[in-house]
């Protein structure tokens, strides 16, 4: 079984962007990969000391990740769960996706707000790729807030929006060049509060988890090609897999 590791994707403060020329709308991780079933993220029960709501952002993050306004409302059914818990045994590649409010590995520095370790995946018997783990860390250099704080936002970053972005990576999405999308690679302070996704984000998650994408979707509303339909590119298929010889390619 092939396994890969230590690849990270970072969410950056505005002003430091990834090169957009290599991106076209939503982008899937390469190779495209999905969870076998909807993962349950363990959200650090200790919370963040910079967030002054009732529990340091724990409830805000759990609710944001599980919201039907985010990935679970994109059209592919329930693709992710979240619950508060003990993350003291945080370990990359152990198959338990965790979300830390700090960064015990010091992987997210400088302009990095948060990072997801996307490099833990393996190949299924049918040739597709499964996600085995995708942990998330946060840079404590920055101050965060939540929409549950009574005093609003002043030069901080909303933890809900950041974590919806990071769990997008955890589910198999890369960075989009569509400004205003959740998966855009950078954000300005106080500009990412609602735990919602844009149409571009929904299109990306549905390309992975609708129509037999190999993940934990269950149902879906994808209107692209289904298994066996003719196609010319991966983007023609709900599964994002167009295979075959030239002139005789079908969705797999």
One Martini backbone bead per residue (centre of mass of N, CA, C, O) as a GRO file, in nm:
protein
  252
    1UNK     BB    1   0.093   0.038   0.026
    2UNK     BB    2   0.066   0.363  -0.053
    3UNK     BB    3   0.243   0.637   0.110
    4UNK     BB    4   0.206   0.980   0.216
    5UNK     BB    5   0.392   1.280   0.343
    6UNK     BB    6   0.409   1.621   0.483
    7UNK     BB    7   0.199   1.768   0.338
    8UNK     BB    8   0.107   2.116   0.303
    9UNK     BB    9  -0.161   2.360   0.361
   10UNK     BB   10  -0.191   2.713   0.349
   11UNK     BB   11  -0.324   2.989   0.525
   12UNK     BB   12  -0.324   3.331   0.440
   13UNK     BB   13  -0.252   3.638   0.462
   14UNK     BB   14  -0.309   3.915   0.327
   15UNK     BB   15  -0.056   3.971   0.057
   16UNK     BB   16  -0.002   3.646   0.046
   17UNK     BB   17   0.016   3.469  -0.246
   18UNK     BB   18  -0.058   3.248  -0.464
   19UNK     BB   19  -0.021   3.140  -0.770
   20UNK     BB   20  -0.283   3.183  -1.007
   21UNK     BB   21  -0.188   3.068  -1.290
   22UNK     BB   22  -0.226   2.751  -1.187
   23UNK     BB   23  -0.531   2.826  -1.157
   24UNK     BB   24  -0.882   2.687  -1.195
   25UNK     BB   25  -1.062   2.738  -0.988
   26UNK     BB   26  -1.119   2.463  -0.870
   27UNK     BB   27  -0.906   2.238  -0.671
   28UNK     BB   28  -0.755   1.935  -0.667
   29UNK     BB   29  -0.589   1.715  -0.540
   30UNK     BB   30  -0.268   1.550  -0.607
   31UNK     BB   31  -0.434   1.319  -0.617
   32UNK     BB   32  -0.740   1.241  -0.617
   33UNK     BB   33  -0.921   1.243  -0.294
   34UNK     BB   34  -1.089   1.034  -0.043
   35UNK     BB   35  -1.296   0.929   0.178
   36UNK     BB   36  -1.464   0.646   0.271
   37UNK     BB   37  -1.573   0.825   0.509
   38UNK     BB   38  -1.690   1.038   0.715
   39UNK     BB   39  -1.517   1.237   0.904
   40UNK     BB   40  -1.397   1.295   1.247
   41UNK     BB   41  -1.329   1.582   1.401
   42UNK     BB   42  -1.101   1.674   1.652
   43UNK     BB   43  -1.157   1.931   1.877
   44UNK     BB   44  -0.988   2.125   2.074
   45UNK     BB   45  -1.097   2.160   2.406
   46UNK     BB   46  -0.908   2.417   2.487
   47UNK     BB   47  -0.876   2.612   2.279
   48UNK     BB   48  -0.841   2.966   2.241
   49UNK     BB   49  -0.700   3.239   2.410
   50UNK     BB   50  -0.806   3.466   2.188
   51UNK     BB   51  -1.091   3.351   2.250
   52UNK     BB   52  -1.393   3.509   2.418
   53UNK     BB   53  -1.574   3.298   2.445
   54UNK     BB   54  -1.695   3.032   2.632
   55UNK     BB   55  -1.458   2.811   2.470
   56UNK     BB   56  -1.239   2.917   2.255
   57UNK     BB   57  -1.410   2.810   1.980
   58UNK     BB   58  -1.522   2.521   1.984
   59UNK     BB   59  -1.822   2.547   1.908
   60UNK     BB   60  -1.779   2.715   1.654
   61UNK     BB   61  -1.622   2.493   1.499
   62UNK     BB   62  -1.812   2.256   1.515
   63UNK     BB   63  -2.049   2.406   1.376
   64UNK     BB   64  -1.905   2.486   1.112
   65UNK     BB   65  -1.828   2.205   1.006
   66UNK     BB   66  -2.143   2.091   1.042
   67UNK     BB   67  -2.268   2.275   0.852
   68UNK     BB   68  -2.523   2.334   0.598
   69UNK     BB   69  -2.338   2.589   0.482
   70UNK     BB   70  -2.125   2.395   0.408
   71UNK     BB   71  -2.014   2.092   0.314
   72UNK     BB   72  -2.302   1.955   0.395
   73UNK     BB   73  -2.452   2.174   0.174
   74UNK     BB   74  -2.346   2.115  -0.132
   75UNK     BB   75  -2.487   1.803  -0.231
   76UNK     BB   76  -2.331   1.530  -0.080
   77UNK     BB   77  -2.399   1.545   0.198
   78UNK     BB   78  -2.228   1.385   0.447
   79UNK     BB   79  -1.863   1.460   0.477
   80UNK     BB   80  -1.866   1.574   0.788
   81UNK     BB   81  -1.739   1.576   1.122
   82UNK     BB   82  -1.771   1.705   1.473
   83UNK     BB   83  -1.574   1.712   1.788
   84UNK     BB   84  -1.497   1.740   2.098
   85UNK     BB   85  -1.152   1.694   2.233
   86UNK     BB   86  -0.866   1.510   2.283
   87UNK     BB   87  -0.525   1.626   2.150
   88UNK     BB   88  -0.261   1.515   2.304
   89UNK     BB   89  -0.227   1.264   2.076
   90UNK     BB   90  -0.101   1.400   1.848
   91UNK     BB   91  -0.078   1.243   1.511
   92UNK     BB   92   0.055   1.172   1.228
   93UNK     BB   93  -0.108   0.914   1.046
   94UNK     BB   94  -0.338   0.772   1.257
   95UNK     BB   95  -0.652   0.828   1.146
   96UNK     BB   96  -0.695   1.099   1.333
   97UNK     BB   97  -0.860   1.380   1.293
   98UNK     BB   98  -0.714   1.694   1.390
   99UNK     BB   99  -0.773   2.007   1.580
  100UNK     BB  100  -0.557   2.267   1.642
  101UNK     BB  101  -0.490   2.584   1.816
  102UNK     BB  102  -0.207   2.494   1.756
  103UNK     BB  103   0.166   2.412   1.691
  104UNK     BB  104   0.359   2.143   1.771
  105UNK     BB  105   0.536   2.145   1.480
  106UNK     BB  106   0.600   2.421   1.345
  107UNK     BB  107   0.455   2.455   1.037
  108UNK     BB  108   0.319   2.751   1.105
  109UNK     BB  109   0.450   3.041   0.961
  110UNK     BB  110   0.429   3.364   0.944
  111UNK     BB  111   0.158   3.403   0.715
  112UNK     BB  112   0.044   3.161   0.852
  113UNK     BB  113  -0.257   3.056   0.997
  114UNK     BB  114  -0.302   2.764   0.860
  115UNK     BB  115  -0.273   2.393   0.852
  116UNK     BB  116  -0.270   2.101   0.632
  117UNK     BB  117  -0.216   1.753   0.631
  118UNK     BB  118  -0.225   1.601   0.296
  119UNK     BB  119  -0.003   1.337   0.282
  120UNK     BB  120  -0.229   1.110   0.376
  121UNK     BB  121  -0.229   0.838   0.147
  122UNK     BB  122  -0.399   0.578  -0.051
  123UNK     BB  123  -0.450   0.292  -0.244
  124UNK     BB  124  -0.684   0.139  -0.403
  125UNK     BB  125  -0.784  -0.136  -0.584
  126UNK     BB  126  -0.917   0.067  -0.818
  127UNK     BB  127  -0.695   0.329  -0.814
  128UNK     BB  128  -0.784   0.499  -0.610
  129UNK     BB  129  -0.790   0.757  -0.352
  130UNK     BB  130  -0.724   0.777  -0.004
  131UNK     BB  131  -0.786   0.920   0.299
  132UNK     BB  132  -0.615   0.881   0.620
  133UNK     BB  133  -0.523   1.186   0.684
  134UNK     BB  134  -0.592   1.545   0.828
  135UNK     BB  135  -0.437   1.767   0.992
  136UNK     BB  136  -0.466   2.063   1.214
  137UNK     BB  137  -0.316   2.393   1.236
  138UNK     BB  138  -0.215   2.687   1.434
  139UNK     BB  139  -0.117   3.024   1.447
  140UNK     BB  140  -0.029   3.203   1.747
  141UNK     BB  141   0.049   3.487   1.630
  142UNK     BB  142  -0.252   3.513   1.601
  143UNK     BB  143  -0.569   3.655   1.622
  144UNK     BB  144  -0.887   3.536   1.734
  145UNK     BB  145  -1.230   3.479   1.646
  146UNK     BB  146  -1.588   3.481   1.692
  147UNK     BB  147  -1.936   3.497   1.641
  148UNK     BB  148  -1.969   3.459   1.973
  149UNK     BB  149  -1.857   3.721   2.027
  150UNK     BB  150  -1.961   4.027   2.171
  151UNK     BB  151  -1.713   4.228   2.037
  152UNK     BB  152  -1.623   4.115   1.784
  153UNK     BB  153  -1.400   4.270   1.539
  154UNK     BB  154  -1.027   4.349   1.575
  155UNK     BB  155  -0.777   4.231   1.384
  156UNK     BB  156  -0.897   3.955   1.331
  157UNK     BB  157  -0.978   3.599   1.296
  158UNK     BB  158  -1.207   3.385   1.188
  159UNK     BB  159  -1.232   3.057   1.280
  160UNK     BB  160  -1.452   2.944   1.100
  161UNK     BB  161  -1.338   3.013   0.817
  162UNK     BB  162  -1.068   2.869   0.852
  163UNK     BB  163  -1.186   2.576   0.909
  164UNK     BB  164  -1.337   2.542   0.646
  165UNK     BB  165  -1.091   2.562   0.472
  166UNK     BB  166  -0.919   2.331   0.600
  167UNK     BB  167  -1.136   2.104   0.556
  168UNK     BB  168  -1.119   2.119   0.254
  169UNK     BB  169  -0.845   1.990   0.244
  170UNK     BB  170  -0.924   1.733   0.412
  171UNK     BB  171  -1.130   1.650   0.159
  172UNK     BB  172  -0.949   1.745  -0.130
  173UNK     BB  173  -0.877   2.051  -0.149
  174UNK     BB  174  -0.755   2.320  -0.295
  175UNK     BB  175  -0.676   2.612  -0.443
  176UNK     BB  176  -0.843   2.897  -0.538
  177UNK     BB  177  -0.896   3.185  -0.777
  178UNK     BB  178  -1.169   3.264  -0.639
  179UNK     BB  179  -1.286   3.534  -0.529
  180UNK     BB  180  -1.465   3.449  -0.223
  181UNK     BB  181  -1.375   3.184  -0.169
  182UNK     BB  182  -1.291   2.957   0.067
  183UNK     BB  183  -1.027   2.845  -0.116
  184UNK     BB  184  -0.884   3.084  -0.092
  185UNK     BB  185  -0.540   3.158   0.007
  186UNK     BB  186  -0.661   3.431   0.140
  187UNK     BB  187  -0.699   3.677   0.420
  188UNK     BB  188  -0.865   3.916   0.596
  189UNK     BB  189  -0.935   4.080   0.852
  190UNK     BB  190  -1.272   4.037   0.930
  191UNK     BB  191  -1.338   3.854   0.631
  192UNK     BB  192  -1.445   3.534   0.759
  193UNK     BB  193  -1.702   3.458   0.931
  194UNK     BB  194  -1.883   3.287   0.773
  195UNK     BB  195  -1.990   2.939   0.750
  196UNK     BB  196  -1.938   2.944   0.422
  197UNK     BB  197  -1.996   2.871   0.077
  198UNK     BB  198  -1.929   2.866  -0.249
  199UNK     BB  199  -1.989   2.749  -0.558
  200UNK     BB  200  -1.699   2.659  -0.613
  201UNK     BB  201  -1.680   2.479  -0.362
  202UNK     BB  202  -1.919   2.294  -0.427
  203UNK     BB  203  -1.809   2.188  -0.694
  204UNK     BB  204  -1.559   2.051  -0.572
  205UNK     BB  205  -1.697   1.856  -0.366
  206UNK     BB  206  -1.879   1.717  -0.583
  207UNK     BB  207  -1.649   1.602  -0.759
  208UNK     BB  208  -1.573   1.401  -0.521
  209UNK     BB  209  -1.879   1.308  -0.365
  210UNK     BB  210  -2.032   1.268  -0.627
  211UNK     BB  211  -2.107   1.001  -0.822
  212UNK     BB  212  -1.876   0.803  -0.703
  213UNK     BB  213  -1.604   0.939  -0.551
  214UNK     BB  214  -1.527   0.753  -0.278
  215UNK     BB  215  -1.687   0.869  -0.039
  216UNK     BB  216  -1.903   1.021   0.227
  217UNK     BB  217  -2.166   1.126   0.105
  218UNK     BB  218  -2.440   1.041   0.001
  219UNK     BB  219  -2.547   1.133  -0.258
  220UNK     BB  220  -2.666   1.408  -0.463
  221UNK     BB  221  -2.645   1.690  -0.736
  222UNK     BB  222  -2.496   1.597  -0.978
  223UNK     BB  223  -2.479   1.700  -1.345
  224UNK     BB  224  -2.277   1.527  -1.444
  225UNK     BB  225  -2.116   1.266  -1.528
  226UNK     BB  226  -2.158   0.935  -1.519
  227UNK     BB  227  -2.108   0.623  -1.510
  228UNK     BB  228  -2.027   0.568  -1.865
  229UNK     BB  229  -2.001   0.837  -1.965
  230UNK     BB  230  -1.907   1.058  -2.177
  231UNK     BB  231  -1.569   1.204  -2.221
  232UNK     BB  232  -1.270   1.448  -2.205
  233UNK     BB  233  -1.269   1.514  -1.888
  234UNK     BB  234  -1.278   1.523  -1.550
  235UNK     BB  235  -1.489   1.773  -1.541
  236UNK     BB  236  -1.731   1.585  -1.669
  237UNK     BB  237  -1.728   1.438  -1.383
  238UNK     BB  238  -1.835   1.355  -1.073
  239UNK     BB  239  -1.562   1.182  -1.010
  240UNK     BB  240  -1.311   1.305  -1.172
  241UNK     BB  241  -1.312   1.044  -1.390
  242UNK     BB  242  -1.148   1.022  -1.705
  243UNK     BB  243  -1.137   0.732  -1.912
  244UNK     BB  244  -0.925   0.634  -2.181
  245UNK     BB  245  -0.929   0.664  -2.506
  246UNK     BB  246  -0.928   0.844  -2.768
  247UNK     BB  247  -1.280   0.880  -2.826
  248UNK     BB  248  -1.330   0.658  -2.551
  249UNK     BB  249  -1.432   0.817  -2.302
  250UNK     BB  250  -1.515   0.761  -1.949
  251UNK     BB  251  -1.681   0.751  -1.664
  252UNK     BB  252  -1.572   0.615  -1.328
   0.00000   0.00000   0.00000
